[in-house]
Amino acid sequence: MSVEIAPISNSLPAFLSQNTNLQIAVLVDEQTSKHCLPLIQAYLPKGFIKIQIKSGENNKHLGTCEKVWEAMTKANMDRHGLLINLGGGVITDLGGFVASTYKRGISFINIPTTLLAMCDASIGGKTGIDHQYLKNIVGTFAEAEHILVYPEFLKTLDFVELRSGFAEMLKHGLIADVSHWNDLITIEELTPENIAPHIENSMMIKENVVVKD
């Protein structure tokens, strides 16, 4: 797994310049389409394909996958295409599954936009969708080619979303790294600026667990 925490104005153009994908699709929901896509659009090729799905866990199912596959097929994406998953856990889970099964597997990268996705969902190569009320019952193991983390996206989140991701970071500290835990509990106010310096440690803890698995 390759992870880069950097301004998206640097990391995305650098990645795309080293990859010769002829077709690029960006998977978003209505929230990331409004708040996050404008922050990366200038660094995408002019002919990129935007595929928008509805947000929320209740939309992480086969019917949504079919719509994404259909959009990619209509755009004549071939096996050399690249899917960019721009969003939270639903986008990275579903997008990874869609990419890993389309044309028997195409490349994809994750650009997580929530704290929970940055520290958990985007890492580890576990893709999946829900089926008949069972969470992640259908899925694949498929590593993202790259994970681009841009902490500025945290400013698009409400407090509840920020707190949810921070709880996952605390869990990482509790189960694996007392120093990480001690650093986190000194944070007096949950703000993107206060949390951002600790994201990399949480990501590395999650990656280490996944490697052992």
C-alpha positions in Angstrom: 0.0 0.0 0.0 1.2 3.5 -0.9 0.0 6.4 1.2 0.8 10.0 0.8 -0.3 12.8 3.1 0.2 16.0 1.2 -1.6 18.9 -0.4 -3.8 17.5 -3.2 -2.3 20.1 -5.6 1.0 18.2 -5.3 0.0 14.6 -4.7 -2.7 14.1 -7.4 -0.8 15.7 -10.4 2.3 13.8 -9.4 0.5 10.5 -9.3 -1.4 11.1 -12.6 1.8 12.1 -14.3 3.4 8.7 -13.5 0.4 6.8 -14.7 -0.8 6.5 -18.3 -4.5 5.6 -17.7 -6.4 6.7 -20.8 -9.7 7.0 -19.0 -10.3 8.3 -15.5 -13.6 8.2 -13.6 -14.2 9.9 -10.3 -16.8 8.3 -7.9 -18.5 10.8 -5.6 -21.8 11.2 -3.7 -23.8 14.4 -3.5 -21.7 15.7 -0.6 -18.3 15.1 -2.0 -19.4 16.3 -5.4 -20.4 19.6 -3.8 -17.6 20.1 -1.3 -14.6 18.1 -2.4 -14.6 17.6 -6.1 -14.1 21.3 -6.8 -10.9 21.1 -4.8 -9.4 18.5 -7.1 -11.1 19.2 -10.4 -8.3 21.5 -11.7 -5.8 18.6 -11.4 -7.9 16.1 -13.3 -7.7 15.6 -17.1 -10.5 17.5 -19.0 -12.2 14.4 -20.2 -12.7 12.7 -16.8 -15.9 10.9 -16.1 -17.9 12.0 -13.0 -20.1 9.2 -11.5 -22.3 10.3 -8.6 -24.2 8.0 -6.2 -26.4 8.7 -3.2 -24.6 9.0 0.1 -25.2 6.7 3.1 -24.7 3.1 4.1 -28.2 2.3 2.9 -27.0 2.9 -0.6 -24.0 0.5 -0.4 -25.7 -2.3 -2.3 -25.6 -4.2 -5.6 -28.1 -1.8 -7.2 -25.7 1.1 -6.8 -22.8 -1.0 -8.1 -24.9 -1.7 -11.2 -25.4 2.0 -11.9 -21.6 2.6 -11.6 -20.8 -0.3 -13.8 -23.3 1.0 -16.3 -21.8 4.5 -16.3 -18.3 3.1 -16.8 -19.6 0.8 -19.7 -21.4 3.7 -21.4 -18.1 5.7 -21.2 -16.3 2.8 -22.9 -13.9 2.4 -20.0 -11.5 -0.4 -20.7 -9.2 -2.4 -18.5 -6.6 0.4 -18.5 -9.0 2.8 -16.8 -8.6 4.3 -13.4 -11.3 4.9 -10.8 -10.8 7.6 -8.2 -12.8 7.1 -5.1 -13.4 10.5 -3.6 -15.4 10.2 -0.4 -15.9 8.4 2.9 -16.1 4.7 3.8 -19.2 4.0 1.6 -17.4 5.4 -1.5 -14.1 3.6 -0.8 -15.8 0.3 0.0 -18.2 0.3 -2.9 -15.7 2.0 -5.3 -13.0 -0.6 -4.6 -15.5 -3.4 -5.1 -16.7 -1.9 -8.4 -13.2 -1.4 -9.7 -12.0 -4.8 -8.6 -14.8 -6.5 -10.6 -15.2 -4.3 -13.6 -13.5 -5.9 -16.6 -12.1 -8.4 -14.1 -10.3 -5.6 -12.3 -9.1 -2.1 -13.0 -6.9 0.2 -11.0 -8.3 2.5 -8.4 -7.0 5.0 -5.9 -8.7 6.3 -2.7 -8.9 9.9 -1.8 -10.7 9.7 1.6 -12.6 12.8 2.6 -13.7 11.8 6.1 -11.5 11.2 9.2 -12.9 7.7 9.6 -12.1 6.9 6.0 -8.6 8.3 6.3 -7.8 6.3 9.4 -9.7 3.1 8.6 -11.9 2.4 5.6 -9.5 3.4 2.9 -6.7 1.2 4.2 -6.3 -2.6 3.9 -7.8 -3.6 0.6 -11.1 -4.8 2.0 -13.8 -3.8 -0.4 -17.5 -4.6 0.0 -21.2 -3.9 -0.2 -24.1 -4.8 2.0 -26.7 -7.4 0.9 -30.0 -8.3 2.6 -29.2 -6.4 5.7 -25.8 -8.0 6.2 -22.9 -5.5 6.2 -20.1 -6.1 3.8 -21.3 -9.6 3.0 -20.2 -9.3 -0.6 -16.7 -8.1 -1.5 -13.2 -8.6 -2.6 -9.6 -8.1 -1.3 -8.2 -5.5 -3.7 -5.5 -2.9 -2.7 -5.9 0.6 -3.9 -3.0 1.6 -6.1 -2.4 4.7 -4.0 -4.1 6.5 -1.1 -3.9 10.3 -1.2 -4.8 12.0 2.1 -5.5 15.7 2.2 -6.3 16.8 5.7 -8.0 20.0 4.4 -11.0 17.9 3.5 -11.7 17.6 7.2 -12.9 21.2 7.1 -15.9 20.0 5.1 -17.1 17.7 7.9 -19.6 18.4 10.7 -18.6 17.8 14.3 -20.4 14.4 14.5 -18.4 13.0 11.6 -15.2 14.4 13.0 -15.9 12.8 16.4 -16.7 9.5 14.8 -13.3 9.4 13.1 -11.5 10.5 16.3 -13.1 7.6 18.2 -11.5 5.2 15.7 -8.1 6.9 16.3 -8.5 6.5 20.1 -9.3 2.8 19.5 -6.0 2.5 17.6 -4.2 4.0 20.5 -5.9 1.7 23.0 -5.2 -1.5 21.2 -1.8 -0.8 19.7 0.2 2.3 20.7 0.1 3.9 24.2 2.1 6.9 22.8 -0.5 7.6 20.2 -3.2 7.3 22.9 -1.4 9.8 25.1 -1.0 12.2 22.3 -4.7 12.1 21.4 -6.0 12.6 24.9 -4.1 15.8 25.2 -6.2 17.3 22.4 -8.6 19.8 24.2 -10.7 20.7 21.2 -11.6 18.5 18.2 -10.7 20.6 15.2 -9.2 19.6 11.9 -6.1 21.5 12.7 -5.6 19.7 16.1 -6.3 16.2 14.7 -4.4 16.4 11.4 -0.9 15.9 12.9 -2.0 12.5 14.3 -3.6 11.0 11.2 -0.5 9.4 9.9 0.1 7.4 13.1 -3.4 6.0 13.1 -3.0 5.0 9.4 0.2 3.2 10.1 -1.4 1.3 13.1 -4.2 0.2 10.9 -1.8 -0.8 8.1 0.3 -2.9 10.5 -2.8 -4.8 11.7 -3.8 -5.4 8.1 -0.4 -6.7 7.1 -0.5 -9.2 10.0 -3.9 -10.3 8.9 
